[in-house]
Amino acid sequence: GNMCGVSVADVNNGIAVDNGGIIHRTINGGATWDSRGSGTQYQMFGVSLADTNNGIVVGGGGTILRTTNGGISWFLQQSGTTLNLWSISYTDVNNATAVGEGGTILKTTDGGTTWKVQSSCITYNTLAGISFPDVNNGTAVGDSGKILRTTNRGTTWMVQKSPTILSLYGVSFSDANNGTAVGFYGTIVRTTDGGTTWTLQASGTNQNLRGVAFVDANHGI
């Protein structure tokens, strides 16, 4: 299937997922990968690793899978929703947030064992990307250029003014202030003040941009 998400814990260990419901694992920096079925009938869309042992995968039908042994085995968790989940972001081994269709926001504070629906109460737009650079500050992006921000660990969310009405698919914050989101038709938007203001960037392409990653405020892909 098409590759939909990837997360690396360190230079050697990483997990990738695809929309065929397959989870791929590397322990040698991507030189080789072993692949296994998710154990569900649903597609997998997003993955996040807290460290070399703990990881979460999200997908269709509200599917959440959790590993505590580096991806050797995966266990289905009760998400409380049947809506598709598109993205997941760990902040530490205990705290993670997932987003998806209909403005769905789910939060765990026990490493993914239990999940609680966080009511954004402000959008029904599908949320396709999420980034938490620290445990308090997070940004979610989605359809029609929607951008949401939390500064209290995802308890409450507020809408930020977006410079685009085109859908945003991915977001990456290197710290609480510096972030970039990408999306439909080559859209790139950037903030240096925690999302108070967002500015359109010239991408040089009209191809859809599905993912983005920044290692610091200046270096990203």
Buried (B, 14 or more C-beta within 10 A) or exposed (E): EEBBBBBBBEEEBBBBBBBBBBBBBBBEEBEEEEEEEBBBEBBBBBBBBBEBBBBBBBBBBBBBBBBBEBBEEBEEBEBEBEBBBBBBBBBEBBBBBBBBBEBBBBBBBEBBEEBEEBEBEEBEBBBBBBBBBEEBBBBBBBBBBBBBBBBEBBEBBEEBEBBBEBBBBBBBBBEBBBBBBBBBEBBBBBBEEBBEEBEEBEBEEEEBBBBBBBEEBEEBE
